Amino acid sequence: MNSLANRTAYVCLLLCAISPLSLHRLSIAQDVSSDQANARDIYANKVGQTYHYAFGQNNISAPGNAAVEGNNFLQPGAFPDAAYCGHCHREAYHQWRESLHANSFRSPFYRTSVNILSRTKGIEYARHCDSCHNPIGIFAGALDSHATVDRSFDRDGLTCTTCHSIQRIDSKRGNGSYVLGVPSVLVDEHGSRISGQVPDAEILAHLDRHSKAVMQDIYRTPEFCGTCHKASLPPQLNDYKWIRAFTTYDEWQNSKFSNRSPLTFYTADFTTCQGCHMLRAPNALPEPGAKDGTFASHRWTAGNTAVPFYYGFDEQLEKTIAFLRSGNFLNVDIFGLRLGNSDKLIAPLGTVPFKLQGGEVVEALVVIQNKNIGHSLVPEVRDLYEAWVQFTASDATGKAIYSSGYLKPDGTLEPSAHSFTNRPVDVVGNFVDNHMVWAIHSVAYDNTIQSGSSALVRYRFSLPATVNGPISLKAQVNYRHLRQSYLNNIFGSGHPAYPVVEIASRTRILKIGANAPEEPMSDDNPDWMRWNNLGISYLDQLQYPDALNAFQQVTRLRPEYKDGYINLALTFIDWEKYNLAAEPLEKALALRPGDARALYYRAIVERRERNSDAEVADLEKVVTQYPECRDARRELGISYYQGHRPEQAIEQFKALQAIDPDDLAAHYNLAILYRRKGMRKQAEQEAAQYTMKRVDPGAPTYSLDYLRKHPEISNESVPWHLHTDMKSQTKDPGPGSQ
């Protein structure tokens, strides 16, 4: 309270002191703005004379998507630096300085790969990356072989006046798809932006105009984050074809937290990116942007432990680790056991009695649920991040009987670990190291867990015949930013060990002899959800009979839960047993009439039954309830197309492109529909987009070449696989196994 009162009194004194002169000073500020506009023209003309527009005349940022009002270069001095803003916004500045945004360009983790790109292909190609990592460098024309600009701005990466100058966005395109206004901390009485720095006194005299200059409603939306947290690799970058890089925004848009799709396995309240990564907390330093004593975090805590560890930002590191360990993002469930050669599943573990004896072969089923993350685990540069399952079976003395997912003495992860990463490969089937994304032609595998989904990991080991004490099973999800081999590439092998964080874990004690049911722990899922997550993971692994059994257990334990029946129907649909899906869908609709998720899957069944009118009617209801559901728009467009209703089909596919401009079905069908309407130019454009964005038919060959070279990790590319150190393993039963 004292701090707030003192700050308020300080502001009042300044206002009183400057009030008679405010109009005069504002006039001076406007004159300065005019002078800076002239300075911009002079600077832009000079840079433009030698700037290499490698990817289209007057396109400053290509192959990135960043743009600026006036479509011309800006002198670096047009961006007031963070220290200028931090003079008043001390809390924001303190948090920002330690954040990943503030260090988005200068850190060695980014510079290693972008420098290779500049050396290999030319600095102009780095505009693709720096549209998000260093916008000032883009608009100053610094990413050019002729540039002589002072690059002291590199140290600030995404500074205050980059994000807070953005006027318009197009999150659907990503790669920095924003439009920056000329940086301004004040507008005049007409709302026109005054460029450059102005005296603190003028800001304090016109706080409303300061707010209009630096705040936009879009800043509070997920779409604002999506302008950079979505990326693709265009042909201009890789001389190959368009490839998706990461789609964090799309993953959120398809998650339960967006409330924009009915097809999620679970539901939740609407939550934005900012709702997780910019949580409000009491401010320790003076902060005019605080409300009621709290301030929206400008640390953007997430998963990056490497930057704060490298720079010694202890507070940022501590808060990042606490965020990762907060306990509600993942659920780890040692769900069940199979003993010996029996196919019987002892599950859910803890609720059923069983007997265990020494010398027995044990298979443990571990289910990892992405419970409350609004995107995948992990969401972006999966080739660099390391998230994996560490599983250990220990005897009563703590000696490991079996271990998987351990770190070797050199700090690298043992290759057979189950990791939530991917393996990008080049045209000759080699791993694309050092994040050289322009060399990627395929992905050998991708084991990420989508938001709301689950993964099943199997472990098989043999108990010693002489064991007589309890056996401890522990499964934990670990996370490291970044993988050891990449850190070695940057620093050599003698660098300090970077933090490994345990995000979630579960331990179960197995007795030799009789094991009775036990009370669940407070953070265990209820039994119906444990079965549901198992079914979801079986679906992902194409094990349809096992998925059916799991979902039947859900409906037995919770017969009023409509999604249990929908999940049964979804299993039948994926298994292409459409005729068996109708009954559980009707049960779901009886429990929840008009439920959009049930209607969507019923429409898929009705299409197979050639009941077109019912199919269209159900999909129209879904689109009415969820107008931003890309799946519903796509299927309704197909239904209209098949029903010879071209205008309505075009309308749906265009609406789909407004949600995701890269949707292949939209490109393909619009190319046909436009051609039939005689709209040749539009048809050619859509056909070209489809050809560029569809998966290269030869890409799987590159992946197979890589997997043949690396049998030690090829297991991870198989949906159903087993982790074991035993010589005798059960073969993959394949889809349809019991």
Summary of the structure (lengths in Angstrom):
residues: 738
radius of gyration: 28.5
end to end distance: 66.0
largest distance: 91.7
contacts: 2388
relative contact order: 0.08
helix: 43%
strand: 16%
